[in-house]
Amino acid sequence: MAEVKILENWGREAELRKKWMKIWDRLGARILKFPKWMQVIILEDVNTAIENRVATMEMINHAKGRRV
């Protein structure tokens, strides 16, 4: 049974990777139309936003783990 779970997760991860790639392809095409200095600002903003979101979700996940 554990082997089946591993394969299910792999399929889920593959789908999420595809989704991420589509998002970045779409955003990347738009971002590349800007001058280099604007691209740098946008990428820094995106990185900050993602880092903050991941940190928040990790804190929530950690807090839920302690309550269980």
N, C-alpha and C positions, 0 to 999 in steps of 0.2 A: 504494500500500500504506500509506503514512503516514496518508492520510486515513481509512482504515478503522480504524487504531489509535486515532486521535483519537476517533472515534465510540465505539469499544469502551470507552475510558477514561471518556468522558462517561456512558455507561450505567452503568458501575461506580460512578462518583461519585454519580449520581442515586440509585442503590440505597442507597449508604452514607448519603446525606442523609436518605432516607426512614427508614432504621434509626435514625439519630440523633434525628430528630423523634419517632418512636414512643417511644424511650427517655426523652426529655425530657418528652413529654406524660405518660407514666406516672409518672415521678419528680416532675414538677411538681405533679401532682394531689395526691400524697402530701405534698410539702413545703409546699404552700399551706395544709394543715390545721393546721400549727404556728403558734404566735405569731410575730410579725414578728422578734423578737430571735433566735429559734431558726432561722428561715429564713436570716437573715444568717450565722449560724454555719455552717449546712449548706452554703450556697453558697460561703463562703470555703474550707471543707474540700474541697468538690468541685473548686473552682478550683485549689487547691494540689495535690491529687492528680493532676489532669489535667496541670497544668504540669510536675510532676515526671516523670510517665510520658512525656510528649512529649520532655522534655529527655533522658531516659534512652534512648529509642528513637532520637533524633537522634544521640546519642553512639555508639550501636551501629552505626547506619547509616553514620556518618562513618568509624568504625574499619574497617568492612568495605570501604568504598570505597578506603581506603589500602592494604589488603592485596592487592587484586585487581590 
